[in-house]
Amino acid sequence: MSDPPRTGHAEAPPVPRAAEDRFGPDYGENIQRLQGMFGDCDDVLFSEIALGSGERATLVFVPGLSDIAALQEQVVGALQQVRLDREAAARPADWLKQSLPVASAGEVLGFDDLAHRILSGSPALLLEGQAAAFSLALPKWDKRSIEEPAAESVVRGPREGFTEDLASNTVMLRRKIRSPKLKMNFFTVGEYTRTGLALVYIEGIAAPGLVREAAERIGRIKLDGILESAYIEELMEDQPSSPFPQLRSTERPDVCAGALLEGRIVLLMEGTPFALIAPVTLFSLLQSPEDYYQRSVSATLIRWIRYMFSFIALFAPSFYVAILTYHQEMVPTTLLLTIAKSREDIPFPAVVEAFLMEVMFEGLREAGIRLPKQVGAAVSIVGALVIGQAATASGLVSSPMVMVVAITGIASFMIPQYQTSIVYRILRFPLMLLSGIQGLVGLTLGVIIIVIHLCQLRSFGEPYLSPLAPQHRKSWKDVLLRAPERKMETRPQLKQSRNPVRQSNPRGGRS
């Protein structure tokens, strides 16, 4: 379900879809229907007060979601002193805005809309003789403070991360990009959860077709509940069956701001600190925010090391199994004799040995994540050492295999995106199986299948291997290298991108 995007202009109250959803002129019947909607909801309170002129009024609110102190001071006290004359009764919305010192008092015509606002923290006010209710913008609830994301920590860079509060997250983006061209369109998704969702983009940089496509995909979401941005990600992907992520998740406002300035869109959702960025490419998923906070030479070196270890994380066990099983002639004689000596008492072939160690390592990794932080790291490290040593001593696996799996595990930790590292962990197993069956021929076949899949994959219409396939040579300076900032004259080449120029004076302070 989706609501129309909000704008900065004053809007008329939304018209209820059905006539039976509208408020009637009978004050008692309106209260009775609203109490029926919240039947057995003991946390929703109905408080009746009397205006200074004698008319009745009822406040409906949830104590844990609304600012009770402000409600008592700014609303109840003011209502008990003012009088509702004939002129005010004809224009109650204007009268409320003048009489109540609250930020917003909006008129609501339908029961469903009012119930949603009440459960979002805005108290409702019903006046006698009025065929409408009024929503008071006084939400207040406990929320987590702004902290550095644990999974995306950097040595140099901002230390703030998104929280579960949508309003706080939009403010953090506004602080990064202080321009009226930063647009935010709000939607509501989930039939029961009624979760707030913000589509963020920069007008004049993001392609209008990309923004329309994202809004249409959000509008097609018909689900009873949305609890996390992963629901949105899976429902909006071009190819949900692919193991590769087609939207990037991040907790960092600076990453979202950088993506917006490149012409991408950002999705922020209520109840989760993880924002979604689209479109993405394979190379953007291998980049770290710290690449842009270090000097270009060191950032390029670290990026190449990351690329190299990405290959190791994906292919090292499979390559070792293929060489050891079918292509021993490729191994130097001295090393081959050492490996053969270590495998004298091993009862399993190399592919079974690799599967055992990989499964064991993945189990230890997951155990370290699920355990409390105080003991998780110690258990995973000690467990790996003890189990590896015990497995080697008992003759189940060889020492070289333990070393290969350990190097592979370390390499997978260098991938900045956790979603991408999971894909590498998944693909290792079929690649090892192909290598155990056909050696390097099987490994090559697996690589060809992966490359074909990546060439066919799209993220909101953007080729997944861009800018290498198809080629956009001007964008290579931020893929193969991390060029100096003065060389970044243009934005990445995206499909239907607009305003490609980033800086008018690329030489910086020199004229």
N, C-alpha and C positions, 0 to 999 in steps of 0.2 A: 504494500500500500504506500502511496506517496501523496504528499501535500504539495501545492504549488510552491515554487521557490519564493522565499521572502525577499523583499526589497527594502530600501530605506524609506520609502514613502508611507504615509499613513494609509492603512487599508481598512476597508469596511469589514465588519464581522463576517466570518464565513457562513454562508446560507446552508442550513441543514438539508441533507439529501431527501429526506422524507418529511411530510407534513406532521406525522405523529411524533417526530423528534423535536419539534419546536416547542418553546415555552408558551404557555397560555396566559390569559389575564388573571386566572384564579391563583392567588398567592398560595393558599393552602394546598391546592392540587399540585402545584409545582414542587413544593417542599415534600409532599407525600411521594411523588414519583421519584424524586432524587433520593429519598430515604430508601425506597424500594430498590433502586440501582445499587446502593451501598449496603444492602441487607447483609447482616453477619460480618460486616467490616467494622469491627469495634475500634479500629485505629482512626476512622474517619469521624470527626466530631461535628455536630450541628449546634451552633450557639445562637440563640435568638436574643436580639436587643431591640430597644425602642428608640426611634428617632426623637429629636427634640420636639417635633410637631405631632408626635403620637403615632405615626405609622410604624408598622413592624418591619423588621429586617432580620435576616438570618445569615450568619457566616458559616461556611463549610470549609474545613481545612484538615490537614493531617499534621499533627504536632511535630513529628520527626522530619517533615519535609518543608515546613513553613517557618518563617521567622515570627515566633509567637510574641516576643517583646515588641517588635515593630508593629505587629498587628494590633496589640493592645494599646500602644501609645498613639499610633498614627491613624488608626481606623476607628476603633471602638470609641475612643474619647471624642474624636471629631464628629462621629455620627450622633452621639448623644447630645451634642450641643447645637447642631445645625437644624434648620427647618426646611422641609421639602414643599415649596410653594407651587402654584400652578405652572408658572413658567419653568421651574426646575423639573417638574414632573413631565413636561413635554419634551425636555432634553436632558434625560438623566445622566447620559454619558458625560456631557459637558459639565453638568453640575458636580459629578463625582470628581472629575479632574481638577476642578477649582476648589472643591471642599476638602479633598483628602490629600495629604502631603506624601503620596506614594509615587513611585516612578511611573507606573502605568496602570490605568484602570480601563480595561478593554471590555466592550460589550460582546456578549456571547448569546446566540439565538437558539442553540441546540443543546440537548442533554448530553449527547456523546462527546461533543467538543468540550463542554464544561467539565465532564468527568475526567477527561484526559488532562485538562489543565490543573484540576485539583490534585490528581495523582502525580503531577509534575512539580508540585510545590507551590502553585499559585492559589491562594485562598479564593473562594467564590462568595459573592455577596448577592443575595436575592432581596429585592425591595417589594413591599406590598403595592399592588396596583401596576406593576410593570411586567410586560410579557417578554422579559429578557433577564438574563443574569449578568453579573459583572465579575471579571477576573482581575485580581489584584496581584501585581508582580512582586511578591515577597517570598521567593524561595530561599531556603537555607537548609543545608544538610552537611554532615561531616564528609570531608574528602581528604584524600592523601596529599601531602605536601609535595612540592616540586623537587625531584631528586635526579641525580645522574642515572641514566639507564644502565643497569648492571651488565646487560648483554651487549652493549654498544659503547663501552668506555673508551676514552681516548686519552693520550698523554697530553696533547695540546688541543684546546677547543672548548666550546661551551659545556657547562656541567649541568644543564637543565634538560629535563625530559618531559614528555606528555604525561598527563594523569588521566584518571577515569572521568573527569568532568569536561564535557564538550565546550562549555563557555571558557574555561581556563585555557584549553588547547587553542581555540580560535584567537584568544588574546595573545598567546605566545607567538602565533604566526603574524598577527598584526604588528607586534613589536619588532619582528624581523623585517617585514616588508611594509613600510609606512606609506602606502600609496592607495589612492581610491580605486586604482585599476585592479587591486586584489579583490576579487569577487568571491562571495560565499553564498551558495544556494542551499537552503535547508529542506530536508525531506524527512518523512516519518516512515519507518519500515517496521514490519511485524504487526500482525493483526492484534495480538494480545500485549506484546511488550511495548509497542508504540515507541520504538527507539529512535532517537534523533540522529540524523546523518547529515553531514555538511560536505558539499562538493565545492572544492576550492580551486581556483585557477586565476591567472593573471590575464586580464583582457588586453588584447593586442599582441600577446606572445603565444598563448595557447591557441591551437587551431579550433575555430568554431565547430567544425565537424567532430572533433574529439570530445568537446564539451557536450554537444548534443547526443553523441553516442553514449557517453557515460550517464547522462540524465535518462535516456531511454532504457538503458539496462537497469538502472535503479527502479524505474517505474514498472519494469516487468517482474520485480521481486514480489512474489505472493507466498508468504510464509507466516506461520502462526507466531513465531518468535525469533528474534535476532539477538543473540547474547554476546557475540564477539565479532570483530571485524573479519575473522576467518570465514564466517557464514557469507559475508558480502563478497569476499575474495573468490570463493568457490562458485558462487552464483553469477559472477560477472566475468569469469575467465572465458577466453576464446575456446580453449580445449581443456575442459576439466579432467579428462582422462590422462593428460600428460603429467609425468612426475615433476616437471620443471615449473617453478612458480612463475606466473605471468603478471603478477603484481608484487611490488616490493613492500614489505612491512617494516616499519621503523618506529622507534619511540622518540626520535630526536627532531626537534623543531628546525634545527639548522639544515638537516638533510632534506626535510620537506621544503624549506625555503629555497635551497639550491635546485631542487627538482622543479619547483614552480618557475624559477627564473630560466630554466631550460625549455619551458613550454609544455611541461607535463601537468597532470592534474593530481590533486591530493584528496583523499576521502578520510574525514574524521568522524568517529562514531562515539556516541554517548556510552559510557560504561567500560571503555577499554582504552589503554594508553597507546595502542598500536594503530598508527595511521597507515593508509595504503597509497602507494604511488603508482601511476600508470601513465604512459606505457613504459615497459622496462625492456632491457636487452640482457643477454648473458653477461656482457662485460660490465654493465652497470651493477649487476649483482655481485661482482667480484671486486668492486671498489669500496673503499672505506672512507668515511668522512674526514679522517685524519690525512688522507692523501692531499687535501687542499689546504691543510694547516701547516704542512712542512714545506721546506724548500723543494723546488722542482726536481733537483738531482736526486736527493734522498728519497723523495716520493716515487720517482720513476724506478729506482733500484728496489724499493720495497714492493712496488707493484709487480715487477718482474719476478721477484722471489715468490710472491703470492701466486702468480700464474704457474710457476714451476712446481710449487708444492700442490697446487690444484691438480696438475697432471699426476703427480705422485700419489695423491689421495685416491684418485680414480683408477689408475692403471698399475701401481706397484705390485700388489699381490697377484694380479692376473699375469703380469709379465714374468714374475718369479716362477709361478706355476708352469707357464708355457715353456720357459727356458729349461727348467729342471726336469720336465716330463718328456719333451720332444726335441729340444735343441741344445743338448749338453755340449755340442761342439763349439757353441758360442761363448762358453765360459772358459776362462784361463785354466790351465791344467792344475796349477797349485790350488786355486780356489775351488775347483771342482772336486779335488781330492779331499779338501777340508770339509766341504758340504757332504760328500759321500760318507766320510767318517762319522759326521754328526748324525747321519740318517741310518746308520747300520742297524740300530735296534728299533727303528720306527716302524710300526706294523701297518701304517696307512699310506696311501699315495699322497703326493704333494697337494692335490686339490682338496682331499678330505681334511688334511692337516690345516690348510688355509681356512677352510670353512669353520673348523673347530675353534681356531684362534680368533677369527673375526667375530663369530657369535659370542665368544667369551668376552671379547673386548667391548662389543656393543652392550652386553649385559652389564658390565662394570660401569660403562659410561652412563647408562640409564639409572643404575643404582645410585651413582654419585649425584645425579640430578634430583632424585626423589628423596634422598636422605636429608636430614637437617643440615644447614650450611656449616655448622660447627664440626660435623663429622663426615660430611659428604666427600670433601676433597681428600681427607686422610684415608677414608675407606677405599676410594677409587684408586689412589696411588699405591697404597699398601697392598690392596687386593691384586692389582696388576703385577706387582713385584713378586708377591708370594705365589700366586697361581701360575705365573710364567715360570718361576724357578721350579715349582713343584711339577708342572707339566713336562719341563725339560728333564728333570731328574728321573721322573717315572717312565720316560721313554714314549710319551704320547706325541710330543712335537719336538722338532729340532731347534737348536739355538738360532740358526739363520732365519727360520720362519718367525720366531718370536721377535727378532730384530726388525724384519720386514713389516710385520703387523704393527709394531710400536711406532716405526717411522710413518706408516700410513695414518695411524691415529693422530700423531702430532701434526701431520700435514693437513688433516681435515679440520683441525682447530684453527688453522690460519685463514680459513674461508670466512669473511666477515659476516655473511648472512647465514643464520642458522637454518633457514629453509633450504638454501642451496647446499649446505653441507649434508643435510638429510638425503637429498637427491644423490649425491656422490656415494653415500653409504649404501643406498638402495641399489645403485647400478653396479657396485663392486661385485655383488654376488652372482648375477647372470654373466658378467664378464669373466669371473673366475671359473664358472661352469663351462663356458665356451672355450676358455684356455685349457682346461683339463681334458676336453674332448678332442680339440683340433689344434692345440698349440697356438702359435702365432697367427695361423690362418683363422682360427676361431676368434682370437682377440681382434684381428683386423676386421672380421665380419661384424663383431659387436660395435667397433668404432664406426664403421660405415652406417650401421643402423641408427646409431645415436646422431651422427651428423645429418643424415637424411631427415630424421625427426626434427632436429633443430632448424634445418632449412625450411621446413614446412610450418614451423610454429610461429604464431603471431601473438602479440600483446596489443590489443585494441588496434589491430591492423598493422602494427609496426613489426617488421621482420626481427626475429629473435637474435639473429647473428649480425644485425646492423651495428656498426658501419662497415664490417668486413664483407658481408654478403647480404644485400648488395653493397658494392663499394661506395663509400663516401670518403674520399681521401682527406678532405679537410677536417673530418671528425677524428682521424687517427691520432691527432695530437693529444687527445684525452683518452685514448684506448691503449695503444702500444706504448705511449709515453704519458707523462704528466707534464705538459709543456709549461714554461713560465707563464705567469698571469698576463704579462703584456702580449703574449702570443695568442691568447684566447680571444681573438677578435670576434668570432662568430659562435653561435650556440650549436649544440649537436644537431645534426640533420635528422629531423623527425618528419614523418609523413604529414603533408599539408601544414608544415610548420610556418609560422609567420614571424616577421621581425627578426631575421637571423643575426643582426649586428648586435654585439654585446657592449662594445666600447668604441667610442669615436676617436680616442687618442691612445692607440695600443702601446705607445712608447712611454706611457706613464707621465712623469714630470718633465721629460725632455721634449722640447719643441722641434 
